[in-house]
Amino acid sequence: PFALRSMASAAFGVATAAGAALGPGMAIVLDLFDFDFTLFGTTYTFNGMTGPGYFMAVLWAIYTVTIFFAFTEPNRVGLTEMKEREKKQRFKTTSLAARSRR
């Protein structure tokens, strides 16, 4: 429905504005940290330059796992009817091609 599309568009705009406003602030907070950590035998540095990248990598990983387990494909209106119409159209096309070969 149109009302849901408008609401989703507005929510996307709000999320974009929030990211533009909070992103630099989070970078300032992450700049306060400076440490090294070892993961799988490799030492990594977390500081003001690498912190935002690590932070976003963790957020995207959480997002990906959440979408993988929580997302379900919605039922689309008219999809079944469209598939039946396409099947009939293919049958007509196939039968016309078979007739022309005779």
VMD Tcl script that builds the backbone (N, CA, C; Angstrom):
set m [mol new atoms 306]
animate dup $m
set s [atomselect $m all]
$s set {name element resname resid chain x y z} {
  {N N PRO 1 A 0.820 -1.209 0.000}
  {CA C PRO 1 A 0.000 0.000 0.000}
  {C C PRO 1 A 0.859 1.265 0.000}
  {N N PHE 2 A 0.303 2.299 -0.562}
  {CA C PHE 2 A 1.005 3.567 -0.699}
  {C C PHE 2 A 1.384 4.138 0.659}
  {N N ALA 3 A 0.496 4.012 1.658}
  {CA C ALA 3 A 0.774 4.572 2.981}
  {C C ALA 3 A 2.004 3.930 3.607}
  {N N LEU 4 A 2.181 2.638 3.420}
  {CA C LEU 4 A 3.351 1.966 3.977}
  {C C LEU 4 A 4.626 2.380 3.254}
  {N N ARG 5 A 4.532 2.610 1.954}
  {CA C ARG 5 A 5.707 3.056 1.212}
  {C C ARG 5 A 6.138 4.435 1.683}
  {N N SER 6 A 5.180 5.312 1.928}
  {CA C SER 6 A 5.505 6.653 2.414}
  {C C SER 6 A 6.154 6.578 3.788}
  {N N MET 7 A 5.615 5.713 4.654}
  {CA C MET 7 A 6.166 5.559 5.990}
  {C C MET 7 A 7.583 4.977 5.918}
  {N N ALA 8 A 7.796 3.999 5.060}
  {CA C ALA 8 A 9.122 3.408 4.916}
  {C C ALA 8 A 10.113 4.432 4.362}
  {N N SER 9 A 9.688 5.247 3.423}
  {CA C SER 9 A 10.553 6.279 2.870}
  {C C SER 9 A 10.924 7.309 3.941}
  {N N ALA 10 A 9.948 7.676 4.760}
  {CA C ALA 10 A 10.215 8.619 5.848}
  {C C ALA 10 A 11.184 8.016 6.860}
  {N N ALA 11 A 11.013 6.738 7.187}
  {CA C ALA 11 A 11.914 6.071 8.130}
  {C C ALA 11 A 13.334 6.011 7.565}
  {N N PHE 12 A 13.464 5.754 6.268}
  {CA C PHE 12 A 14.773 5.734 5.630}
  {C C PHE 12 A 15.428 7.109 5.718}
  {N N GLY 13 A 14.656 8.159 5.510}
  {CA C GLY 13 A 15.178 9.525 5.619}
  {C C GLY 13 A 15.639 9.842 7.038}
  {N N VAL 14 A 14.877 9.397 8.020}
  {CA C VAL 14 A 15.249 9.623 9.418}
  {C C VAL 14 A 16.529 8.869 9.748}
  {N N ALA 15 A 16.640 7.617 9.296}
  {CA C ALA 15 A 17.839 6.824 9.566}
  {C C ALA 15 A 19.059 7.444 8.894}
  {N N THR 16 A 18.894 7.950 7.688}
  {CA C THR 16 A 19.997 8.605 6.990}
  {C C THR 16 A 20.453 9.848 7.741}
  {N N ALA 17 A 19.504 10.668 8.182}
  {CA C ALA 17 A 19.847 11.880 8.934}
  {C C ALA 17 A 20.498 11.531 10.272}
  {N N ALA 18 A 19.995 10.493 10.937}
  {CA C ALA 18 A 20.579 10.082 12.216}
  {C C ALA 18 A 22.007 9.597 12.020}
  {N N GLY 19 A 22.254 8.841 10.955}
  {CA C GLY 19 A 23.604 8.375 10.673}
  {C C GLY 19 A 24.543 9.522 10.362}
  {N N ALA 20 A 24.049 10.505 9.617}
  {CA C ALA 20 A 24.882 11.666 9.285}
  {C C ALA 20 A 25.197 12.495 10.522}
  {N N ALA 21 A 24.275 12.507 11.483}
  {CA C ALA 21 A 24.482 13.284 12.702}
  {C C ALA 21 A 25.316 12.519 13.734}
  {N N LEU 22 A 25.067 11.234 13.884}
  {CA C LEU 22 A 25.727 10.461 14.931}
  {C C LEU 22 A 27.071 9.880 14.507}
  {N N GLY 23 A 27.294 9.712 13.212}
  {CA C GLY 23 A 28.541 9.127 12.726}
  {C C GLY 23 A 29.783 9.882 13.163}
  {N N PRO 24 A 29.859 11.172 12.925}
  {CA C PRO 24 A 31.036 11.924 13.381}
  {C C PRO 24 A 31.193 11.903 14.907}
  {N N GLY 25 A 30.095 11.932 15.627}
  {CA C GLY 25 A 30.162 11.862 17.092}
  {C C GLY 25 A 30.727 10.534 17.558}
  {N N MET 26 A 30.326 9.448 16.905}
  {CA C MET 26 A 30.854 8.132 17.263}
  {C C MET 26 A 32.343 8.048 16.929}
  {N N ALA 27 A 32.769 8.679 15.843}
  {CA C ALA 27 A 34.187 8.697 15.492}
  {C C ALA 27 A 34.996 9.423 16.567}
  {N N ILE 28 A 34.447 10.475 17.125}
  {CA C ILE 28 A 35.130 11.201 18.200}
  {C C ILE 28 A 35.262 10.317 19.436}
  {N N VAL 29 A 34.190 9.591 19.781}
  {CA C VAL 29 A 34.233 8.685 20.936}
  {C C VAL 29 A 35.242 7.563 20.693}
  {N N LEU 30 A 35.239 6.983 19.508}
  {CA C LEU 30 A 36.169 5.895 19.201}
  {C C LEU 30 A 37.620 6.376 19.163}
  {N N ASP 31 A 37.830 7.660 18.935}
  {CA C ASP 31 A 39.175 8.214 18.924}
  {C C ASP 31 A 39.806 8.185 20.317}
  {N N LEU 32 A 38.984 8.044 21.344}
  {CA C LEU 32 A 39.492 7.991 22.715}
  {C C LEU 32 A 40.161 6.656 23.030}
  {N N PHE 33 A 39.919 5.637 22.238}
  {CA C PHE 33 A 40.464 4.298 22.491}
  {C C PHE 33 A 41.745 4.105 21.695}
  {N N ASP 34 A 42.693 3.432 22.318}
  {CA C ASP 34 A 43.947 3.107 21.646}
  {C C ASP 34 A 44.521 1.854 22.303}
  {N N PHE 35 A 44.359 0.705 21.651}
  {CA C PHE 35 A 44.867 -0.549 22.203}
  {C C PHE 35 A 45.099 -1.536 21.077}
  {N N ASP 36 A 45.852 -2.581 21.402}
  {CA C ASP 36 A 46.109 -3.670 20.465}
  {C C ASP 36 A 45.388 -4.911 20.966}
  {N N PHE 37 A 44.926 -5.741 20.041}
  {CA C PHE 37 A 44.303 -7.006 20.424}
  {C C PHE 37 A 44.730 -8.070 19.425}
  {N N THR 38 A 44.747 -9.299 19.906}
  {CA C THR 38 A 45.170 -10.420 19.069}
  {C C THR 38 A 43.966 -11.290 18.768}
  {N N LEU 39 A 43.805 -11.606 17.495}
  {CA C LEU 39 A 42.694 -12.439 17.048}
  {C C LEU 39 A 43.250 -13.458 16.058}
  {N N PHE 40 A 43.115 -14.738 16.389}
  {CA C PHE 40 A 43.612 -15.831 15.548}
  {C C PHE 40 A 45.100 -15.687 15.235}
  {N N GLY 41 A 45.868 -15.272 16.249}
  {CA C GLY 41 A 47.315 -15.188 16.095}
  {C C GLY 41 A 47.828 -13.933 15.419}
  {N N THR 42 A 46.949 -13.017 15.038}
  {CA C THR 42 A 47.360 -11.776 14.390}
  {C C THR 42 A 47.025 -10.610 15.308}
  {N N THR 43 A 47.964 -9.683 15.457}
  {CA C THR 43 A 47.751 -8.516 16.314}
  {C C THR 43 A 47.164 -7.381 15.486}
  {N N TYR 44 A 46.095 -6.804 15.997}
  {CA C TYR 44 A 45.411 -5.686 15.348}
  {C C TYR 44 A 45.470 -4.475 16.261}
  {N N THR 45 A 45.484 -3.295 15.677}
  {CA C THR 45 A 45.502 -2.048 16.432}
  {C C THR 45 A 44.142 -1.383 16.326}
  {N N PHE 46 A 43.614 -1.009 17.478}
  {CA C PHE 46 A 42.347 -0.282 17.531}
  {C C PHE 46 A 42.681 1.127 18.003}
  {N N ASN 47 A 42.474 2.113 17.124}
  {CA C ASN 47 A 42.720 3.508 17.489}
  {C C ASN 47 A 41.714 4.391 16.763}
  {N N GLY 48 A 41.979 5.674 16.736}
  {CA C GLY 48 A 41.047 6.603 16.107}
  {C C GLY 48 A 40.898 6.405 14.609}
  {N N MET 49 A 41.893 5.828 13.970}
  {CA C MET 49 A 41.830 5.606 12.532}
  {C C MET 49 A 41.162 4.281 12.171}
  {N N THR 50 A 41.396 3.246 12.974}
  {CA C THR 50 A 40.861 1.917 12.660}
  {C C THR 50 A 39.555 1.619 13.389}
  {N N GLY 51 A 39.309 2.322 14.486}
  {CA C GLY 51 A 38.120 2.065 15.301}
  {C C GLY 51 A 36.799 2.161 14.548}
  {N N PRO 52 A 36.570 3.225 13.776}
  {CA C PRO 52 A 35.310 3.299 13.034}
  {C C PRO 52 A 35.108 2.134 12.062}
  {N N GLY 53 A 36.189 1.665 11.443}
  {CA C GLY 53 A 36.074 0.521 10.539}
  {C C GLY 53 A 35.685 -0.750 11.271}
  {N N TYR 54 A 36.349 -1.005 12.412}
  {CA C TYR 54 A 36.004 -2.175 13.220}
  {C C TYR 54 A 34.578 -2.070 13.747}
  {N N PHE 55 A 34.218 -0.881 14.183}
  {CA C PHE 55 A 32.864 -0.663 14.705}
  {C C PHE 55 A 31.814 -0.962 13.637}
  {N N MET 56 A 32.013 -0.457 12.431}
  {CA C MET 56 A 31.056 -0.702 11.348}
  {C C MET 56 A 31.058 -2.164 10.924}
  {N N ALA 57 A 32.225 -2.807 10.965}
  {CA C ALA 57 A 32.279 -4.229 10.617}
  {C C ALA 57 A 31.439 -5.053 11.591}
  {N N VAL 58 A 31.527 -4.729 12.877}
  {CA C VAL 58 A 30.714 -5.437 13.877}
  {C C VAL 58 A 29.231 -5.148 13.663}
  {N N LEU 59 A 28.891 -3.887 13.406}
  {CA C LEU 59 A 27.473 -3.551 13.171}
  {C C LEU 59 A 26.929 -4.272 11.937}
  {N N TRP 60 A 27.694 -4.315 10.846}
  {CA C TRP 60 A 27.239 -5.002 9.625}
  {C C TRP 60 A 27.129 -6.502 9.844}
  {N N ALA 61 A 28.017 -7.071 10.637}
  {CA C ALA 61 A 27.930 -8.510 10.935}
  {C C ALA 61 A 26.663 -8.810 11.726}
  {N N ILE 62 A 26.361 -7.971 12.715}
  {CA C ILE 62 A 25.129 -8.149 13.491}
  {C C ILE 62 A 23.908 -8.000 12.590}
  {N N TYR 63 A 23.930 -7.003 11.721}
  {CA C TYR 63 A 22.827 -6.772 10.791}
  {C C TYR 63 A 22.628 -7.971 9.859}
  {N N THR 64 A 23.723 -8.496 9.322}
  {CA C THR 64 A 23.646 -9.626 8.395}
  {C C THR 64 A 23.060 -10.859 9.068}
  {N N VAL 65 A 23.516 -11.161 10.273}
  {CA C VAL 65 A 23.000 -12.322 11.004}
  {C C VAL 65 A 21.526 -12.117 11.338}
  {N N THR 66 A 21.159 -10.914 11.754}
  {CA C THR 66 A 19.757 -10.621 12.076}
  {C C THR 66 A 18.868 -10.797 10.855}
  {N N ILE 67 A 19.270 -10.254 9.713}
  {CA C ILE 67 A 18.478 -10.385 8.493}
  {C C ILE 67 A 18.390 -11.844 8.065}
  {N N PHE 68 A 19.494 -12.578 8.178}
  {CA C PHE 68 A 19.511 -13.984 7.774}
  {C C PHE 68 A 18.471 -14.793 8.549}
  {N N PHE 69 A 18.336 -14.538 9.840}
  {CA C PHE 69 A 17.410 -15.319 10.650}
  {C C PHE 69 A 16.009 -14.720 10.744}
  {N N ALA 70 A 15.870 -13.407 10.560}
  {CA C ALA 70 A 14.578 -12.769 10.799}
  {C C ALA 70 A 13.785 -12.449 9.535}
  {N N PHE 71 A 14.437 -12.354 8.371}
  {CA C PHE 71 A 13.746 -11.913 7.169}
  {C C PHE 71 A 12.923 -13.041 6.553}
  {N N THR 72 A 11.708 -12.731 6.211}
  {CA C THR 72 A 10.866 -13.653 5.454}
  {C C THR 72 A 10.353 -12.898 4.231}
  {N N GLU 73 A 10.350 -13.564 3.110}
  {CA C GLU 73 A 9.880 -12.952 1.875}
  {C C GLU 73 A 8.374 -12.716 1.991}
  {N N PRO 74 A 7.916 -11.497 1.776}
  {CA C PRO 74 A 6.469 -11.241 1.865}
  {C C PRO 74 A 5.733 -11.844 0.671}
  {N N ASN 75 A 4.464 -12.152 0.897}
  {CA C ASN 75 A 3.624 -12.620 -0.202}
  {C C ASN 75 A 3.296 -11.433 -1.081}
  {N N ARG 76 A 3.597 -11.563 -2.359}
  {CA C ARG 76 A 3.335 -10.463 -3.273}
  {C C ARG 76 A 1.986 -10.683 -3.933}
  {N N VAL 77 A 1.220 -9.626 -3.999}
  {CA C VAL 77 A -0.112 -9.689 -4.577}
  {C C VAL 77 A -0.007 -9.962 -6.069}
  {N N GLY 78 A -0.716 -10.973 -6.533}
  {CA C GLY 78 A -0.787 -11.264 -7.954}
  {C C GLY 78 A 0.350 -12.119 -8.488}
  {N N LEU 79 A 1.263 -12.577 -7.630}
  {CA C LEU 79 A 2.394 -13.347 -8.112}
  {C C LEU 79 A 1.952 -14.690 -8.680}
  {N N THR 80 A 1.039 -15.375 -7.998}
  {CA C THR 80 A 0.565 -16.674 -8.469}
  {C C THR 80 A -0.151 -16.529 -9.810}
  {N N GLU 81 A -0.990 -15.495 -9.916}
  {CA C GLU 81 A -1.709 -15.269 -11.171}
  {C C GLU 81 A -0.738 -14.958 -12.308}
  {N N MET 82 A 0.309 -14.186 -12.018}
  {CA C MET 82 A 1.278 -13.844 -13.043}
  {C C MET 82 A 2.030 -15.090 -13.519}
  {N N LYS 83 A 2.394 -15.980 -12.592}
  {CA C LYS 83 A 3.079 -17.211 -12.973}
  {C C LYS 83 A 2.189 -18.085 -13.852}
  {N N GLU 84 A 0.889 -18.173 -13.514}
  {CA C GLU 84 A -0.038 -18.968 -14.325}
  {C C GLU 84 A -0.181 -18.378 -15.719}
  {N N ARG 85 A -0.258 -17.048 -15.810}
  {CA C ARG 85 A -0.363 -16.390 -17.118}
  {C C ARG 85 A 0.874 -16.646 -17.962}
  {N N GLU 86 A 2.054 -16.563 -17.336}
  {CA C GLU 86 A 3.291 -16.824 -18.070}
  {C C GLU 86 A 3.358 -18.269 -18.536}
  {N N LYS 87 A 2.883 -19.197 -17.711}
  {CA C LYS 87 A 2.890 -20.601 -18.084}
  {C C LYS 87 A 1.972 -20.822 -19.284}
  {N N LYS 88 A 0.788 -20.208 -19.272}
  {CA C LYS 88 A -0.134 -20.331 -20.399}
  {C C LYS 88 A 0.464 -19.709 -21.654}
  {N N GLN 89 A 1.126 -18.566 -21.496}
  {CA C GLN 89 A 1.734 -17.893 -22.636}
  {C C GLN 89 A 2.836 -18.758 -23.238}
  {N N ARG 90 A 3.656 -19.401 -22.383}
  {CA C ARG 90 A 4.703 -20.291 -22.888}
  {C C ARG 90 A 4.097 -21.480 -23.617}
  {N N PHE 91 A 2.993 -22.012 -23.080}
  {CA C PHE 91 A 2.329 -23.134 -23.718}
  {C C PHE 91 A 1.819 -22.733 -25.091}
  {N N LYS 92 A 1.213 -21.542 -25.197}
  {CA C LYS 92 A 0.716 -21.061 -26.484}
  {C C LYS 92 A 1.867 -20.877 -27.466}
  {N N THR 93 A 2.950 -20.296 -27.008}
  {CA C THR 93 A 4.102 -20.064 -27.870}
  {C C THR 93 A 4.693 -21.385 -28.337}
  {N N THR 94 A 4.799 -22.343 -27.430}
  {CA C THR 94 A 5.357 -23.650 -27.769}
  {C C THR 94 A 4.463 -24.378 -28.762}
  {N N SER 95 A 3.148 -24.335 -28.541}
  {CA C SER 95 A 2.245 -25.037 -29.447}
  {C C SER 95 A 2.217 -24.374 -30.822}
  {N N LEU 96 A 2.339 -23.038 -30.888}
  {CA C LEU 96 A 2.388 -22.355 -32.182}
  {C C LEU 96 A 3.667 -22.722 -32.936}
  {N N ALA 97 A 4.762 -22.810 -32.219}
  {CA C ALA 97 A 6.027 -23.188 -32.856}
  {C C ALA 97 A 5.957 -24.623 -33.372}
  {N N ALA 98 A 5.321 -25.522 -32.631}
  {CA C ALA 98 A 5.194 -26.911 -33.059}
  {C C ALA 98 A 4.316 -27.006 -34.310}
  {N N ARG 99 A 3.259 -26.176 -34.368}
  {CA C ARG 99 A 2.373 -26.202 -35.544}
  {C C ARG 99 A 3.100 -25.702 -36.782}
  {N N SER 100 A 3.954 -24.691 -36.629}
  {CA C SER 100 A 4.618 -24.132 -37.797}
  {C C SER 100 A 5.665 -25.085 -38.366}
  {N N ARG 101 A 6.170 -26.020 -37.565}
  {CA C ARG 101 A 7.154 -26.982 -38.042}
  {C C ARG 101 A 6.494 -28.075 -38.893}
  {N N ARG 102 A 5.222 -28.299 -38.729}
  {CA C ARG 102 A 4.546 -29.379 -39.451}
  {C C ARG 102 A 4.374 -29.085 -40.895}
}
mol reanalyze $m
mol bondsrecalc $m
mol representation Tube
mol addrep $m
